[in-house]
Structure formats: structure tokens, C-alpha cells
Amino acid sequence: MGTMQMKKLEGLSEKIFLDRYALKDADTNNTKVGDTVLVLTKDDQKFPTKEVGEVVERTGKQVKVKLRLGDIVESHIEKLTLNREHSPSQLWDRLAGAMASVEATPEKKKEWTDKFRYILDDWKLVPGGRIAAGADASDELTLFNCYVIPSPHDSRGGIMTTLTEMTEIMSRGGGVGINLSSLRPRRAIVKGVNGSSSGAVSWGGLFSYTTGLIEQGGSRRGALMLMMNDWHPDLLHFITVKSTMGEITNANLSVCVSNGFMHAVKEDLDWDLVFPDTTDPDYDTKWDGNLDAWKALGKEVKVHKTVRAREIWHTIIEMAWKSAEPGVVFMERYNDMSNSWYFNPIICTNPCGEQGLPAWGVCNLSAVNLAKFYDADNHDVDWDDLGRTVRYSVRFLDNVIDKTPYHFEENRINQQGERRIGLGTMGLAELMIKLEIRYGSQESLEFLDKLYGFMAKEAYLSSAEIAGEKGSFEHFIAEPFLQSGFMQNMTSAFPEVGAAIQENGMRNVTVITQAPTGSTGTMVGTSTGIEPYFAFEYFRQSRLGFDKQYVPIAQEWRDAHPGEELPDYFVTAMTLSAQDHIRAQAAIQRWVDSSISKTANCPADFTIEDTKQLYELAFELGCKGVTIYRDGSRDVQVLSTSDKKDDEKKLDDMKSTEEVKAEAKVETPAAVEKKAVSLSIDTQTEAEVDKEYKRRPQILRGATYKINTPFGMAYITINDMNGTPSEIFLNVGKAGSDVFAMAEALGRVCSLFLRYGDHGNKVKLLVKHLKGIGGSGAIGFGANRVESIADAVAKALETHAEFMIESAAPYLSAAREVTAGVAPTMKAAVSGNTAIQVKEEVDVSPDPVMTSLDLCPSCGSASLINSEGCKSCSNCGYSRCS
């Protein structure tokens, strides 16, 4: 078999490769002229910047490095990352040899070194990040991406044990999933301390807080998934916990939903929230969070509260609509479909949701790059080469199980007993564009069924073949294995798979997983996971500034068809309907024995009812889980700085869909005062501290301005006191994000400045100092160009002054929209406390891709997007999940 070398990595691809996956030399004293290095060009504690270059001069510990863009920088060897692998071919050689090293004979080692090298060449198989970085690099580096650990034992010692296990795993770069359902609910009696429990959610807050500490202390963020079953008495508190600022901020949340619960929703039935009798003498030794197993022992289950199932369901939907959380995992279906149903139940998923796992289960991941299997001569998939690559890839991942070090004996026992692997894909969107198939169309659903069915068949035949040679996984029993929901579908479609398993057994309990591939997909220059491209044009910082770039396949088409619009099969995540996202997910899920990390991107005007229908569509179509991200949902995040009085208390009255979509906004006194709670200082204390600080009246009126910024849509509320702006509120980004925090801080400081003393025209002075402040990018053109959030505040203040003059009414309630490329004119007819807005717009801006971005924790740019059920950066390639 020959090989086809890919072109040399360049730009961001090379930087990701060298930074994350290439073999390093930890001793930078070995640096010499000619070495390829990463040099720290911006030594910032939060957002350090590294660039790729070649050492051109060394004097002692000082070096000169010529960057890829041509600049020469002086540095110190301590600020270098010294790479011993400089090209993908060196990585492929290392990985092929490492995975073949566990074969039994020298002949097998040679055979599989060559075969693994074939599939790795030109990135046909892209190994998971931990495999690429760790294989034969160190005996201490795990090759597994993520873990699920047992639900905490319901005791202080048990909770601390779980915390220790979580910390150890995260410190080695692994993500962790924990199901909290084993912990007793809030206010439950704790005999040992003669008190009551703080509840399962509060302990989830402890795990979340510790995850944040690990993020601050290491270079790779700790990733955490917290789950709760639909029967737990603390369920409503769990669903709404992120509406209370600060309780849980460093974890993804998902609710484990049963078939019975979905039936109760459909039939509008009552639903019992229950928990075992904690006074049972066997509680401490037998209770592990598995309610069915507890009932099977004949143990008592106490009903804590009965509520309408639809009330719980609506709360889940409403919170997902507002802030994309919690996600939903149809856990009973997951176990019904799972091949390990008869010996090892799935209890939780990993942080990004694609891998449901039993206690002590692990993720063992790699992805086939589908973009490499386009047969241009026949305008079809190269089915033969794809089949060969899938078969070899299954053996590659199976060998990882024997190659990796195990830091927890429980992980080793579990993984070597079931040999769970997860072969996925990337480049699907690129392949479909080459085939001129529109993602989400009926044609695409038929193609996805054919493509992923073919890959599943080849993967299962390969695992059965390996079992015939090396033996089945320890817990394999043919009859119950073939009775799983997934295997019944598989053998019905492909009888040859059932026959192969009956004859040879099965090497791996599960074989296929669709994981996020944010970093690796960006590195190899293709679409990530099973997602459509998020956009075909994007902005990236370079020596020339923040410039627009195009996805290569789109650029190639534009070059070949100058002046023409991209065809309709060039579809993006934001132009695709949410229903089409789910239908594509469901078509692929049929052939995935684990699950899928995917985000259904929805437009800003997607309603709560639309969200409900989408979640129910996902259930009806057979998905194992669903996560949505509604564009702009961060702008209506409901927050409270006070604790909830009761788990079952409903959320505060929320904006109706019509209110969210309305252009005019009435600032009622109650709404204004509610906003002010998080910002105003007690007026009695103010008077004592400084008499120059103007006390805030109980009621202020003003206007809210909607301004598009490089960080997403900003809602800037300016309230007046005696006809002069005295208070500014900023709503940008999602609660808990850096953008949200910095925007809140800017609003507080501006408000303090405006209300302190009387020293000239403070509004004019504030505008002078805020206007024109720039960041990593800008949006809009000419007078409507917005450089930053600070610049947006200055523009809002200027507009506010003009608007107050035009309206001839200093105290009114209205809204005005200023977006990039939009020239608005407005007249307000004032009647009482309302303002009727008449607006004329001329939109000359490009079609926006999205309205809400967050800061990337790696490069600091406002480029973090929601995709594949994860967050990734379009500027530097950072991915939270890989």
C-alpha cells in the first residue's frame, strides 16, 4: 500500500499541531539553531500568546526566533516550547509504532505498524487528542479523554472520595461525568449530625467549584458533567440552579429522562419525586443511586412531592430556551439500546454528552476524516478505502486499551472487562459539499443512513474478526448481547454481522461514538464532528490585523465561480433549521451504539413552544439526547443573587416570546428596580461613606439600546436622574462568562462615575474616554462601526442624549436599536409611561452569523462558539472538549 503525503501544515493548523500533539522536549537547554519552536510572544497570565518560528541565533540562554510571518523576536529559552516532532509524518510514525507494539508477535507488529501508518497518513484517521499527545510520550500520560466515576456514596466521606477521584482525573487532563442522584435531597434528615442535608445540588456546587480551581491551576480546563435522574426530589432545583448566580458555574448539566416520564408528559399525568428511606438499615451499604435495583431488593421508596410531569418538562424547556441548559439525556432509552445493558448499566455521560458510560467507564476516541474519501472520478464516496480505514481503525482503538497506563485500578478492571471504544467521524459537512448534497435535506438523510450504516457494519465485522483472533471482551455473552436495542437494529439490517458475532464473538462492547473534534478538526482543516460548518467566513488575528478569511472549500468554489453566490448545498449551522439539525442527528444515531455530541443551533426568535416541539421531536426520532443553543439566548438569561426559598418554587415571571421579539420595550418601575438590586449600594451606607454620592431614587426611567458588538448583541440600559444619565446596565454574554462579568463591571464603574459628585459634563467626559476603545475586532462600517463594548456604551450615551432632545420628554420608557450597518430613524409618541416607536431601517450590513460570542480562555478573542455540544474558538482552535 502506498502513502499520500499531505501538504505541510501552515498557520493555525501548524500551531495546534505543535502546541498540543507533537512530541516535546521538556529540557529547553537542548535548543539549537534550526529548531522549530513555539515562542511566548505575549506573556499574559490569562491570555498568553505563542507563535511558531525557527531559532536563527542562540547566545547563552538568549535566542532569536524567526516567526512564520517573517518577524524576528528575541526571547529566552524558558519561554520556548521545544518540539521534537515538526511534521505530521513524524507523529504518524510514532502512533503507528506505539499502537502496533501491543501485538503478539514481531510479524504482527510489522503488519499492523504498516496498516496503522496507512490510515494515519494524510489524516484519514485522526486520533483523539490524548492518544496523539500521549502515546509513547510518557508512561504517565493517559490515552483516554474522559471518565464517568461512580455516583457519590451518600456520606461526607463518600462525597470527599468522589471529589478526590474527580480531582486526580482532571489533573491528568481528563473530563469527568458524575450523576448526583445518589445524594439525599435538601432538608432530608442526617442522623449523625442531628441536622438536615443541604441537598444534592449543593454538593454539585462543590464539584463545580473545584473544577474551576483546576482550570486556573493548569493549562487545560477541567471539564465536568453533572446529571440528575428525573425522579429525584431536588430535580427542580437542579434544573434551575444556573438561574442563581454562583451556585454552579463550571459544569455542564443534563437531566436523565425516562420513558415513563415522557409518557407522563404526553398524557399530562402526575409525577412522583421520590427517594429511598434513608433510615433503612441497608441504606449505607446497598444504596448507590440505582432506584430500580433498590426497588428490586424490596426496599421502601418515599414520595417527597407529586407534581405534574408537564410542569417539570416545561421548566426544563424554558431553561434550555434561556441559556442552553440543562440538556436532556433519554437515559432509559440509552440503557435499552446499550450493548452492556445486561451487566453494566449506563449511569452518566462524559462532559460533552457523546459517551454514555457505566461507573469507572472511559472514553477511547478517534475520528475517521470523511473529507478524505471523496471519489472525484465517480462523484461518490470511495467505499472500498473507507471500509478498509474503518476496519483498521477499530483495531487501532482496541490496542489503545492495552497500551495506555491506568491510574485507577477500577478503570483498568472496567475497561479491560468490556473494551469500550468510540470510533467517530469528522469532515462530514465537507464530504457532503463535495457530493453537492445539502445537509438537512431529505436526500441528505438517505445518504447519512447509507454512510453511517456502512461504517457501523464494517466496524462490527472488524470487532468480531479481532474477537476470533484475540478473544471477546470478558463479559460477552452472545444471547443477551444480541438482544440489545442497537444489535436488534444492526442484525436486522445486516444479518452478516449477527452471524459473525455468533461465530467469533465480539471484541468490544461498543464501537462507535460521535465526539467533538474541535481542535483536531481545525488542525486538519475540515469540518468538525458531524456538524455543518458554523460559517464559511470568519475573522482571524494576523500580522495584518483582524481580517476576514474563508473556509478553504468555500474559497475554492468562489475562486472557480467569481461573482456568484455559494450554492444552497453550502449550508451553515446557523442557516439550517433546528428541526433539520435534529433529523440529521437522528439519522446518524441509528448507527451509533453510544451517542452523539451535537448542538441544534436555533435562531434568536425560536420560541419556547418551538423548543418544546424540538425536544419532543428528538425523543420521537430516537435520539439519546438533545442540546440546543438559541442564538442570543444569553441576552435574556434570568439571574438572581439571592438563594431560592424552595426547590419547587417556579421561576420568576419570564418574558413571553412576543416580548422578546418586540422592538419596543417598556421599563416598568418594578422591572427597573429589580435590575437595580444587583448593582445599587445601600443608600444609607452611601450617605455615610460619601455625601457626594447621589442617592438612587426608588424609581428611575430611561431607555434600552440594542447594539451589535464584536462580543455579540449588547443591551445597554441608561437611566436618568433629573434629566441626566446616572445609571448604566450592560447585558452582554452568558451569565458566568468573562464577557458578562466584564460588562457588568463596566456598567457598575460607569454608574459610580455618573453619580459621584458634580464635576462638569460627566456624560461628555465618559463618552470621550470610552469612544474608540478597540479590541481584537470590530463590527460595522463608518459611523456605525463598533470597536468594543466600551465603544458601544459611548455610542449609546451619544444616542441617548439625542433621543431625549428629540422626544422632548426627559422621563420616558423606550428602546432604540443601533446595529452595525443599520441607519435607524425614530420618532416616539409618548403617552403616559409608554413610548410607541416608529422605526425605519436601511440594512447595509452583511448577514450576521450569530449575535452572541464569548471570550476564548486560550487566546482571549471574542471567538468562542457553541458547536458539537461544546465550545470551540474559531480564532485559535481551542476546544473545551478535546
C-alpha positions, 0 to 999 in steps of 0.5 A, spaced: 500 500 500 502 506 498 502 513 502 499 520 500 503 525 503 499 531 505 501 538 504 505 541 510 501 544 515 501 552 515 498 557 520 493 555 525 493 548 523 501 548 524 500 551 531 495 546 534 499 541 531 505 543 535 502 546 541 498 540 543 500 533 539 507 533 537 512 530 541 516 535 546 522 536 549 521 538 556 529 540 557 529 547 553 537 547 554 537 542 548 535 548 543 539 549 537 539 553 531 534 550 526 529 548 531 522 549 530 519 552 536 513 555 539 515 562 542 511 566 548 510 572 544 505 575 549 506 573 556 499 574 559 497 570 565 490 569 562 491 570 555 498 568 553 500 568 546 505 563 542 507 563 535 511 558 531 518 560 528 525 557 527 531 559 532 536 563 527 541 565 533 542 562 540 547 566 545 547 563 552 540 562 554 538 568 549 535 566 542 532 569 536 526 566 533 524 567 526 516 567 526 512 564 520 510 571 518 517 573 517 518 577 524 524 576 528 523 576 536 528 575 541 526 571 547 529 566 552 529 559 552 524 558 558 519 561 554 520 556 548 516 550 547 521 545 544 518 540 539 521 534 537 516 532 532 515 538 526 511 534 521 505 530 521 509 524 518 513 524 524 507 523 529 504 518 524 510 514 525 510 514 532 502 512 533 503 507 528 509 504 532 506 505 539 499 502 537 502 496 533 507 494 539 501 491 543 501 485 538 503 478 539 508 477 535 514 481 531 510 479 524 504 482 527 507 488 529 510 489 522 503 488 519 499 492 523 505 498 524 504 498 516 496 498 516 496 503 522 501 508 518 496 507 512 490 510 515 494 515 519 497 518 513 494 524 510 489 524 516 484 519 514 484 517 521 485 522 526 486 520 533 483 523 539 487 528 542 490 524 548 492 518 544 496 523 539 499 527 545 500 521 549 502 515 546 509 513 547 510 520 550 510 518 557 508 512 561 504 517 565 500 520 560 493 517 559 490 515 552 483 516 554 479 523 554 474 522 559 471 518 565 464 517 568 466 515 576 461 512 580 455 516 583 457 519 590 456 514 596 451 518 600 456 520 606 461 526 607 466 521 606 463 518 600 462 525 597 470 527 599 472 520 595 468 522 589 471 529 589 478 526 590 477 521 584 474 527 580 480 531 582 486 526 580 482 525 573 482 532 571 489 533 573 491 528 568 487 532 563 481 528 563 473 530 563 469 527 568 461 525 568 458 524 575 450 523 576 448 526 583 442 522 584 445 518 589 445 524 594 439 525 599 435 531 597 435 538 601 432 538 608 432 530 608 434 528 615 442 526 617 442 522 623 449 523 625 449 530 625 442 531 628 441 536 622 438 536 615 442 535 608 443 541 604 441 537 598 444 534 592 445 540 588 449 543 593 454 538 593 454 539 585 456 546 587 462 543 590 464 539 584 463 545 580 467 549 584 473 545 584 473 544 577 474 551 576 480 551 581 483 546 576 482 550 570 486 556 573 491 551 576 493 548 569 493 549 562 487 545 560 480 546 563 477 541 567 471 539 564 465 536 568 458 533 567 453 533 572 446 529 571 440 528 575 435 522 574 428 525 573 425 522 579 429 525 584 426 530 589 431 536 588 430 535 580 427 542 580 432 545 583 437 542 579 434 544 573 434 551 575 440 552 579 444 556 573 438 561 574 442 563 581 448 566 580 454 562 583 451 556 585 454 552 579 458 555 574 463 550 571 459 544 569 455 542 564 448 539 566 443 534 563 437 531 566 436 523 565 429 522 562 425 516 562 420 513 558 415 513 563 416 520 564 415 522 557 409 518 557 407 522 563 408 528 559 404 526 553 398 524 557 399 530 562 399 525 568 402 526 575 409 525 577 412 522 583 419 525 586 421 520 590 427 517 594 429 511 598 428 511 606 434 513 608 433 510 615 433 503 612 438 499 615 441 497 608 441 504 606 449 505 607 451 499 604 446 497 598 444 504 596 448 507 590 443 511 586 440 505 582 432 506 584 430 500 580 435 495 583 433 498 590 426 497 588 428 490 586 431 488 593 424 490 596 426 496 599 421 502 601 421 508 596 418 515 599 414 520 595 417 527 597 412 531 592 407 529 586 407 534 581 405 534 574 410 531 569 408 537 564 410 542 569 417 539 570 418 538 562 416 545 561 421 548 566 426 544 563 424 547 556 424 554 558 431 553 561 434 550 555 430 556 551 434 561 556 441 559 556 442 552 553 441 548 559 440 543 562 440 538 556 436 532 556 439 525 556 433 519 554 437 515 559 432 509 559 432 509 552 440 509 552 440 503 557 435 499 552 439 500 546 446 499 550 450 493 548 452 492 556 445 493 558 445 486 561 451 487 566 453 494 566 448 499 566 449 506 563 449 511 569 452 518 566 455 521 560 462 524 559 462 532 559 460 533 552 454 528 552 457 523 546 459 517 551 454 514 555 458 510 560 457 505 566 461 507 573 469 507 572 467 507 564 472 511 559 472 514 553 477 511 547 476 516 541 478 517 534 475 520 528 475 517 521 476 524 516 470 523 511 473 529 507 478 524 505 474 519 501 471 523 496 471 519 489 472 525 484 472 520 478 465 517 480 462 523 484 461 518 490 464 516 496 470 511 495 467 505 499 472 500 498 478 505 502 473 507 507 471 500 509 478 498 509 480 505 514 474 503 518 476 496 519 483 498 521 481 503 525 477 499 530 483 495 531 487 501 532 482 503 538 482 496 541 490 496 542 489 503 545 486 499 551 492 495 552 497 500 551 495 506 555 497 506 563 491 506 568 491 510 574 485 507 577 485 500 578 477 500 577 478 503 570 483 498 568 478 492 571 472 496 567 475 497 561 479 491 560 472 487 562 468 490 556 473 494 551 469 500 550 471 504 544 468 510 540 470 510 533 467 517 530 467 521 524 469 528 522 469 532 515 462 530 514 459 537 512 465 537 507 464 530 504 457 532 503 459 539 499 463 535 495 457 530 493 453 537 492 448 534 497 445 539 502 445 537 509 438 537 512 435 535 506 431 529 505 436 526 500 441 528 505 438 523 510 438 517 505 445 518 504 447 519 512 443 512 513 447 509 507 454 512 510 453 511 517 450 504 516 456 502 512 461 504 517 457 501 523 457 494 519 464 494 517 466 496 524 462 490 527 465 485 522 472 488 524 470 487 532 468 480 531 474 478 526 479 481 532 474 477 537 476 470 533 483 472 533 484 475 540 478 473 544 471 477 546 471 482 551 470 478 558 463 479 559 460 477 552 455 473 552 452 472 545 444 471 547 443 477 551 448 481 547 444 480 541 438 482 544 440 489 545 436 495 542 442 497 537 444 489 535 436 488 534 437 494 529 444 492 526 442 484 525 436 486 522 439 490 517 445 486 516 444 479 518 452 478 516 454 481 522 449 477 527 452 471 524 459 473 525 458 475 532 455 468 533 461 465 530 467 469 533 464 473 538 465 480 539 471 484 541 468 490 544 462 492 547 461 498 543 464 501 537 462 507 535 461 514 538 460 521 535 465 526 539 467 533 538 473 534 534 474 541 535 481 542 535 483 536 531 478 538 526 481 545 525 488 542 525 486 538 519 482 543 516 475 540 515 469 540 518 468 538 525 464 532 528 458 531 524 456 538 524 455 543 518 460 548 518 458 554 523 460 559 517 464 559 511 467 566 513 470 568 519 475 573 522 482 571 524 488 575 528 494 576 523 500 580 522 495 584 518 490 585 523 483 582 524 481 580 517 476 576 514 478 569 511 474 563 508 473 556 509 478 553 504 472 549 500 468 555 500 474 559 497 475 554 492 468 554 489 468 562 489 475 562 486 472 557 480 465 561 480 467 569 481 461 573 482 456 568 484 453 566 490 455 559 494 450 554 492 444 552 497 448 545 498 453 550 502 449 550 508 451 553 515 449 551 522 446 557 523 442 557 516 439 550 517 433 549 521 433 546 528 428 541 526 433 539 520 439 539 525 435 534 529 433 529 523 440 529 521 442 527 528 437 522 528 439 519 522 446 518 524 444 515 531 441 509 528 448 507 527 451 509 533 451 504 539 453 510 544 451 517 542 452 523 539 455 530 541 451 535 537 448 542 538 441 544 534 443 551 533 436 555 533 435 562 531 434 568 536 426 568 535 425 560 536 420 560 541 419 556 547 413 552 544 418 551 538 423 548 543 418 544 546 416 541 539 424 540 538 425 536 544 419 532 543 421 531 536 428 528 538 425 523 543 420 521 537 426 520 532 430 516 537 435 520 539 439 519 546 439 526 547 438 533 545 442 540 546 440 546 543 443 553 543 438 559 541 442 564 538 442 570 543 439 566 548 444 569 553 441 576 552 435 574 556 438 569 561 434 570 568 439 571 574 438 572 581 443 573 587 439 571 592 438 563 594 431 560 592 426 559 598 424 552 595 426 547 590 419 547 587 418 554 587 417 556 579 421 561 576 420 568 576 415 571 571 419 570 564 418 574 558 413 571 553 416 570 546 412 576 543 416 580 548 422 578 546 421 579 539 418 586 540 422 592 538 419 596 543 420 595 550 417 598 556 421 599 563 416 598 568 418 601 575 418 594 578 422 591 572 427 597 573 428 596 580 429 589 580 435 590 575 437 595 580 438 590 586 444 587 583 448 593 582 445 599 587 449 600 594 445 601 600 443 608 600 444 609 607 451 606 607 452 611 601 450 617 605 455 615 610 461 613 606 460 619 601 455 625 601 457 626 594 454 620 592 447 621 589 442 617 592 438 612 587 431 614 587 426 608 588 424 609 581 428 611 575 426 611 567 430 611 561 431 607 555 434 600 552 439 600 546 440 594 542 447 594 539 451 589 535 458 588 538 464 584 536 462 580 543 455 579 540 448 583 541 449 588 547 443 591 551 445 597 554 440 600 559 441 608 561 437 611 566 436 618 568 436 622 574 433 629 573 434 629 566 441 626 566 444 619 565 446 616 572 445 609 571 448 604 566 446 596 565 450 592 560 447 585 558 452 582 554 454 574 554 452 568 558 451 569 565 458 566 568 462 568 562 468 573 562 464 577 557 458 578 562 462 579 568 466 584 564 460 588 562 457 588 568 463 591 571 463 596 566 456 598 567 457 598 575 464 603 574 460 607 569 454 608 574 459 610 580 462 615 575 455 618 573 453 619 580 459 621 584 459 628 585 458 634 580 464 635 576 462 638 569 459 634 563 460 627 566 456 624 560 461 628 555 467 626 559 465 618 559 463 618 552 470 621 550 474 616 554 470 610 552 469 612 544 474 608 540 476 603 545 478 597 540 479 590 541 481 584 537 475 586 532 470 590 530 463 590 527 460 595 522 462 600 517 463 608 518 459 611 523 456 605 525 462 601 526 463 598 533 470 597 536 468 594 543 463 594 548 466 600 551 465 603 544 458 601 544 456 604 551 459 611 548 455 610 542 449 609 546 450 615 551 451 619 544 444 616 542 441 617 548 442 624 549 439 625 542 433 621 543 431 625 549 432 632 545 428 629 540 422 626 544 422 632 548 420 628 554 426 627 559 422 621 563 420 616 558 420 608 557 423 606 550 428 602 546 432 604 540 436 599 536 443 601 533 446 595 529 452 595 525 450 597 518 443 599 520 441 607 519 435 607 524 430 613 524 425 614 530 420 618 532 416 616 539 409 618 541 409 618 548 403 617 552 403 616 559 409 611 561 409 608 554 413 610 548 410 607 541 416 607 536 416 608 529 422 605 526 425 605 519 431 601 517 436 601 511 440 594 512 447 595 509 450 590 513 452 583 511 448 577 514 450 576 521 452 569 523 450 569 530 449 575 535 452 572 541 460 570 542 464 569 548 471 570 550 476 564 548 480 562 555 486 560 550 487 566 546 482 571 549 478 573 542 471 574 542 471 567 538 468 562 542 462 558 539 457 553 541 458 547 536 458 539 537 455 540 544 461 544 546 465 550 545 470 551 540 474 558 538 474 559 531 480 564 532 485 559 535 482 552 535 481 551 542 476 546 544 473 545 551 472 538 549 478 535 546 
